[in-house]
Amino acid sequence: MGHSLGFEKYSGLYLWAVFLAVFGIWVPDSFLTSSTLHSVAAQQAVTGMVALAVLIPLAADEFDLSVGANANFTGILAVLLQTSWHWAVVPACLAAVVAGALIGLSNGFIVVRLRVNSLIATLGTSSILAAGLIIITNSTQPFPPESLHWSELTQLKIAGFQIVVVYLLVLAGVVWWLIDRTPFGRFMFATGGNVEAARLSGVRVDRVAWITLALSGTIAGIAGIFFTSLSGPSLTFGPTLLLPAFAAVFLGSTQLRPGRFNVWGTLIAIYVLATGVVGLQLASGAQWLSQMFSGVALIVAVALAVGRQRRDAKVQRRSSRRDGKRVENIGPSSAESTELSASEPS
């Protein structure tokens, strides 16, 4: 069977090609440069990690709106452990990742044990983390650590690209393996598709939800550390990561494997959106385009995903009705055959 390159599955790649052609002609001197390529690749690597943190619970039909606040809190925590408490880079980073995992586990407890809707629970966690960030910093942005190892954590270059891009690809490979190649991944999608059917099939849906939220918090913590190493400490970077991450995940669900949240579609969406934003900014100089572009992309992506779900549900209903009619047509004949067989002498 041939491999189709249809627009439905690869629209993101075609749109990416259009962006490259349009902005390559419009602003070639600033757009078609290696510095732009390397800059976009590195800057979007952390957003890609946050998108992966969003994707995992979404596959199980859970929302984690705290990933941005989690990344902000853990990133600043890693900095403070080094600058205020004089920890080495590795222990500080490990402690920050553990903090992110604990935040995810707390979200799981609130959702699974307290039965709070994941949207509400993680939104509340975001607010708590924002308050916690103010407490631990006293509303003062900390200075970056002076350690060379801290900056090299993300800024060391490999083939011209900062190593944070390699981290994104490695993390994406791990998440892809988890959700596409393991039984737990099948449990996630079964839970996200129909939680009651999954429960009746023996899937421990509460455990699945709890683990996905814990994994989301862990990845968000890693992303926060990499952001502060790459761009420096900031008390406000977390919320700016949330919208592009959700836009990429939903747009990615229309790519490669339409109708299903998937890793590689998400990464394609991340860089397609980033290419459009950078191209427009270079052409117009407007700095508000990033938020505008991400907001429009999120609305369009969700609309496309919901529209496809409705089409698939309609096709499934039609197929069920056709199967039902076939059963009705077959039924009397089967019954007659049974009666005839019963009436024949043995």
Secondary structure as GFF3:
##gff-version 3
##sequence-region A 1 346
A	DSSP	alpha_helix	7	26	.	.	.	ID=ss1
A	DSSP	alpha_helix	28	31	.	.	.	ID=ss2
A	DSSP	alpha_helix	34	59	.	.	.	ID=ss3
A	DSSP	alpha_helix	67	83	.	.	.	ID=ss4
A	DSSP	alpha_helix	89	112	.	.	.	ID=ss5
A	DSSP	alpha_helix	118	137	.	.	.	ID=ss6
A	DSSP	alpha_helix	148	155	.	.	.	ID=ss7
A	DSSP	beta_strand	157	158	.	.	.	ID=ss8
A	DSSP	beta_strand	161	162	.	.	.	ID=ss9
A	DSSP	alpha_helix	163	181	.	.	.	ID=ss10
A	DSSP	alpha_helix	183	193	.	.	.	ID=ss11
A	DSSP	alpha_helix	195	200	.	.	.	ID=ss12
A	DSSP	alpha_helix	205	231	.	.	.	ID=ss13
A	DSSP	alpha_helix	237	252	.	.	.	ID=ss14
A	DSSP	alpha_helix	263	284	.	.	.	ID=ss15
A	DSSP	alpha_helix	289	343	.	.	.	ID=ss16
###
